[in-house]
Structure formats: C-alpha cells, structure tokens
Amino acid sequence: MPEPQSYTIEEIASLLKVSKLTVYDLVKKGKLPAFRVGRQMRITADDLKRYIAGQKGEASTVSPAVSRPTETAFRPIIISGQDMALDLLGAHLEKGGPYQSLRTYTSSLNGLIALYKGQCDIVSVHLFDGQTGEYNRPYVEKLLTGHTYIMVNLMRRPIGFYVQKGNPRGIQTWSDLGRSDVVIVNREKGAGARVLLDEQLRLHGLSPSAIRGYEREETSHLSVASAVAAGLADVGIGTEKVARMAGVEFIPLMKEQYDVVMLRTRENEPLIAAVLNVLRSDSFRTELEALGGYDVSQTGQIIAERG
C-alpha cells in the first residue's frame, strides 16, 4: 500500500504510541508543523519523518521538504473539555485572531493538571466542592499553586439524574442512590460528574462501596445516558441537553457552573483578551443560548484570578 501523504492527530498519536495531548503539545511548540483541512488538523509524512529523525539525532539525513514554510501563520491553542460550547468558543477565536484551536476531551481535573504542566491553553472546569458549596475555585486554587491564572464563566447548565422513561425506580434524591434496588453508572475519575457524585455521597453519609454500579465507568455524558436508556443501569449523572439526545428522562438537581481557566503569562495576555472579547460579545452569547440548555447570564464574568 502507498504511504499516506499526511496523518491526522489521532493517527500520529497511534503511530508514536502517545496521547493526543502529547501530539497537540508538539504542534503547539512547533516541533510538529501542522496544517488544516476543514476542521481537521493534519501533519505531513515528511514532517513526521523529520521529527523522528531529529529525535534520533539524525535530522541531517532527512532531506528538507520542497517549499516548506519555516513557521505556521497561526498560533495553535489547546482547549480541554467536552461540552460543545468549547467548540463554539474555538470557532469564534479562530475568526477573530491568529488562533488555531485544537481540542482534547479530558476531564476537568486532568485538564487542570495539564494546564499546570503547560500542556493546555484553555481548560474547562465544573468541579463541585462540598465543603464550601462552591464550584471550581477551591480546586483551581489548590492545583495551580505557584501559577498566576484567570478563571472566567463560560455558562451554567442544569445537572441531574438520567433515569429510564417513567422513572420506574422512583429515583428523586441523592439518598436514593444508596437503595439496594438501584444500580448506577458512573463517570471516570476526575470528571466533573464523578466529583459531584463523590461529594454528594460524602455529604449524605453514603459509602461508595455501598452503591451498586459505582465501579462501572463511562467517559461521557452521552455514554452514561445511553447505558441508562439501554437498561444497563437505573440512573446516571449528566446534563439535560444529553438526556434529550439519548431519550431518557432528566431529573434536575442543581445548576452547574462551567468555567474556563487560562494561565496568566505575558505570552497569554492577547489570548486572554481575545477570550474575554468573545465571551462578552452579543454574537457568542446569542449562538450559545440558541443551542439550548445554557444559562448565559454570567458568561464572560471573571470568577477568580491570581496575579
């Protein structure tokens, strides 16, 4: 078979046996030049060979590509999180400046760790702290120790239980999860829904070991809702928008605060200004609200900052 002329980010990650986040970081640092085809980022086979040869100390043995540009005309930025509001944010940033958005779908806690390491540019967080009853700030303050940062509200959205049509188990409250006839489906460690569940179990005096299905993990709201719809579990936690997509009933419990965090560095000041301009623009707020299920009353508001 002929060798492909270019690869997707996913294909590069598979070939190098690393995570997509690692590939994004290489692109961001200019070690792997990338170009765009529609919404997809691609890397040429020659550039991949050049990178591998360089890692072996053999860069001189690889002939340079003909008419290859020495630098990209955009600044790649990595946006971490799963909600489609982040895709909208990335699209608006690309319209208004020299930014090329790369998306990674990591959990809130893992995203903050990546931000701490300088592997992401914009990280979304929706982490409930049972001690204070507050979203995000306690986690950001602890995990970004030694860094200056800014945290801005993206939106708020309803969070609650997914249950089967007709709610046959009559599930209404957090305490119901401790019943012997109720089986849950959980999210992966570090996900906002997982943190919310763990905090609520602690507040209600329930042990995770007593919750049937606690060990079963899914990696998205949609996969949780789908498991409930298929009868593989009685209840899961997620957002209202996904409940409509999966055909399950939604029992609202609270309104989740969904913020974005950026490190406050000299290099990032233009990006921070661009993000604030987008989030505070009428066009962005109108488009976000039109998607349904979002509260934009605090969108663009600075929630916390250090430095």
C-alpha positions in Angstrom: 0.0 0.0 0.0 1.3 3.5 -0.8 2.4 5.5 2.2 -0.1 8.3 3.2 1.0 11.9 2.4 -0.4 13.2 5.7 -1.8 12.0 9.0 -4.5 13.1 11.5 -3.6 13.9 15.1 -5.2 10.6 16.1 -3.1 8.7 13.6 0.1 10.4 14.8 -0.7 9.6 18.4 -1.2 5.9 17.4 2.0 5.7 15.4 4.1 7.3 18.2 2.2 5.4 20.9 1.5 8.6 22.9 -1.7 10.5 23.8 -3.3 13.1 21.6 -2.5 15.7 24.2 1.2 14.9 23.7 0.9 15.4 19.9 -1.0 18.7 20.5 1.8 19.8 22.7 4.3 19.1 20.0 2.3 21.0 17.5 1.9 23.9 19.9 5.6 24.1 20.5 6.3 24.0 16.7 8.1 20.6 16.8 5.5 19.1 14.6 4.3 21.5 11.9 0.5 21.1 11.2 -1.9 22.3 8.6 -5.6 22.4 8.4 -8.1 20.7 6.1 -11.6 22.0 7.1 -11.9 21.4 10.9 -9.2 18.8 10.9 -5.5 19.2 11.7 -3.0 17.2 9.7 0.7 16.5 9.7 2.7 15.6 6.6 4.5 12.3 6.4 7.8 14.2 5.7 7.4 16.3 8.8 6.7 13.2 10.9 9.9 11.6 9.5 11.9 14.8 10.1 10.7 14.8 13.8 11.5 11.2 14.3 14.9 11.6 12.7 15.6 14.7 14.9 14.8 12.7 18.0 17.4 10.1 16.9 19.9 12.8 16.3 19.8 12.1 12.5 17.9 15.2 11.3 20.6 15.9 8.7 19.9 12.6 6.9 16.3 13.7 6.0 16.1 15.9 3.0 14.0 19.1 3.6 10.6 19.3 2.0 10.4 21.5 -1.1 9.0 25.0 -0.4 8.2 24.0 3.2 7.3 27.1 5.2 9.5 27.8 8.2 6.7 28.7 10.5 2.9 28.5 10.7 0.7 31.5 10.2 -1.3 30.8 13.3 -0.9 30.0 17.0 -2.2 26.6 17.9 -4.1 26.7 21.2 -5.3 23.6 23.0 -8.8 23.7 24.5 -9.6 21.0 27.0 -13.1 19.7 27.9 -16.1 18.0 26.3 -19.0 20.5 26.1 -19.9 21.8 22.6 -19.8 25.3 24.0 -16.0 24.9 23.8 -16.2 24.1 20.1 -18.2 27.4 19.6 -15.5 29.3 21.6 -12.8 27.8 19.5 -14.6 28.8 16.3 -15.0 32.4 17.4 -11.4 32.7 18.5 -10.3 31.5 15.0 -12.5 34.1 13.4 -11.1 37.0 15.4 -7.4 36.3 15.6 -4.3 34.2 14.7 -5.5 31.1 16.6 -6.0 27.5 15.5 -8.0 25.6 18.1 -7.1 22.0 18.9 -9.5 20.1 21.1 -8.8 17.5 23.7 -11.6 15.9 25.6 -10.0 15.3 29.0 -11.7 15.5 32.4 -11.8 18.7 34.5 -9.1 17.5 37.0 -6.8 16.1 34.3 -7.3 19.3 32.3 -6.1 21.4 35.3 -3.1 19.1 35.7 -2.3 19.5 32.0 -2.6 23.3 32.4 -0.3 23.2 35.4 2.3 21.5 33.2 1.8 24.0 30.3 0.2 21.3 28.0 -3.1 23.2 27.5 -4.1 26.8 26.9 -7.8 26.9 27.9 -9.2 24.3 30.3 -12.9 23.9 31.2 -13.8 23.1 34.8 -17.1 22.1 36.5 -15.9 20.8 39.9 -18.2 20.9 42.9 -16.7 21.4 46.4 -19.0 20.0 49.1 -17.0 21.8 51.8 -17.8 25.3 50.5 -20.8 24.5 48.3 -18.8 26.4 45.5 -17.8 25.3 42.0 -14.2 25.3 40.7 -12.4 28.0 42.7 -11.2 25.6 45.5 -9.8 23.2 43.0 -8.2 25.8 40.8 -6.5 27.5 43.8 -5.1 24.2 45.0 -4.0 22.7 41.7 -2.5 25.8 40.2 -0.3 26.6 43.2 2.6 28.8 42.0 0.9 29.9 38.8 -1.0 33.1 38.0 -4.3 32.5 36.3 -7.7 33.8 35.4 -11.0 31.9 35.6 -13.9 33.1 33.5 -17.5 31.8 33.4 -18.4 30.1 30.1 -22.0 29.3 31.1 -24.2 27.5 33.6 -26.2 24.4 32.9 -28.6 22.0 34.7 -27.1 18.8 36.1 -29.2 16.0 37.4 -30.1 12.3 37.1 -30.7 10.3 33.9 -33.5 7.7 34.5 -35.4 5.4 32.3 -38.7 6.6 30.8 -41.4 6.7 33.5 -38.7 6.6 36.2 -39.6 3.0 37.3 -37.4 3.1 40.4 -38.9 6.4 41.6 -35.4 8.0 41.9 -35.5 11.6 43.1 -32.7 12.4 45.6 -29.1 11.6 46.2 -30.1 9.3 49.1 -32.0 7.1 46.6 -28.6 6.0 45.2 -28.0 4.1 48.3 -31.0 1.8 47.9 -30.3 -1.9 47.3 -32.7 -1.9 44.2 -30.9 0.9 42.4 -27.9 0.4 40.1 -25.9 3.5 38.9 -23.5 4.1 36.0 -20.5 6.3 37.0 -18.1 8.6 35.2 -14.3 8.3 35.1 -12.2 9.6 37.9 -11.5 13.3 37.5 -14.7 14.1 35.6 -17.0 16.8 37.0 -19.9 14.5 37.3 -17.8 12.0 39.2 -16.6 14.7 41.6 -20.1 15.9 42.1 -21.3 12.3 42.9 -18.4 11.7 45.4 -19.0 15.0 47.2 -22.8 14.3 47.4 -22.2 10.8 48.7 -19.9 12.2 51.4 -22.4 14.9 52.3 -25.2 12.3 52.6 -23.2 9.8 54.6 -23.1 7.2 51.8 -20.1 5.0 51.2 -19.2 4.4 47.5 -18.8 0.7 48.4 -22.5 0.6 49.2 -23.5 2.0 45.8 -24.4 -0.7 43.3 -22.7 0.0 39.9 -20.3 2.6 41.4 -17.3 0.8 39.8 -18.7 0.9 36.2 -17.3 4.0 34.5 -18.1 5.7 31.2 -16.2 8.6 29.7 -19.0 11.0 28.6 -22.5 12.2 29.5 -23.8 10.5 26.3 -22.4 7.1 27.1 -23.9 7.3 30.7 -27.3 8.3 29.3 -27.1 5.5 26.7 -26.4 2.9 29.4 -29.5 4.1 31.3 -31.6 4.1 28.1 -30.4 0.5 27.3 -31.5 -0.7 30.8 -27.9 -1.4 31.9 -28.3 0.9 34.8 -31.1 2.7 36.6 -29.5 6.1 37.0 -26.5 8.2 36.0 -25.5 11.8 36.3 -25.2 14.3 33.5 -26.7 17.3 31.7 -30.2 18.0 30.5 -29.2 18.5 26.8 -27.8 15.0 26.6 -30.9 13.5 28.2 -32.9 14.8 25.2 -30.4 13.3 22.8 -30.4 9.8 24.4 -34.1 9.6 25.0 -34.0 9.3 28.8 -35.8 11.3 31.5 -34.0 14.1 33.3 -34.4 14.9 37.0 -32.7 18.3 37.7 -30.8 18.6 40.9 -28.7 21.8 40.7 -27.2 24.3 38.2 -23.6 23.5 37.4 -21.1 26.4 37.0 -18.9 25.8 33.9 -15.8 28.0 33.8 -12.7 28.2 31.7 -9.2 28.7 33.1 -6.1 30.2 31.5 -2.6 30.8 32.9 -1.8 34.5 33.2 1.5 34.9 31.4 2.9 37.6 29.1 2.5 35.3 26.1 -1.1 34.6 27.0 -2.3 38.2 27.5 -3.5 38.5 23.9 -5.3 35.2 24.2 -7.0 36.1 27.5 -8.1 39.4 25.9 -9.5 37.5 22.9 -11.4 35.0 25.1 -12.9 37.8 27.1 -14.0 39.7 24.0 -15.6 36.5 22.6 -17.4 35.6 25.8 -18.7 39.1 26.3 -19.9 39.5 22.7 -23.5 39.5 21.8 -22.9 37.1 18.9 -21.3 34.4 21.0 -23.9 34.7 23.8 -26.7 34.5 21.2 -25.3 31.5 19.5 -24.6 29.7 22.8 -28.1 30.4 24.1 -29.6 29.2 20.8 -28.0 25.8 21.4 -30.5 25.3 24.3 -29.9 24.3 27.9 -27.4 27.0 28.7 -27.7 30.0 31.2 -25.5 32.8 29.8 -26.4 35.4 32.5 -22.8 35.2 33.8 -20.9 34.4 30.6 -17.7 36.4 30.4 -17.7 37.3 34.1 -14.3 36.9 35.8 -14.8 34.4 38.6 -11.3 34.4 40.1 -7.8 35.4 39.2 -4.3 35.3 40.7 -1.6 37.7 39.7 
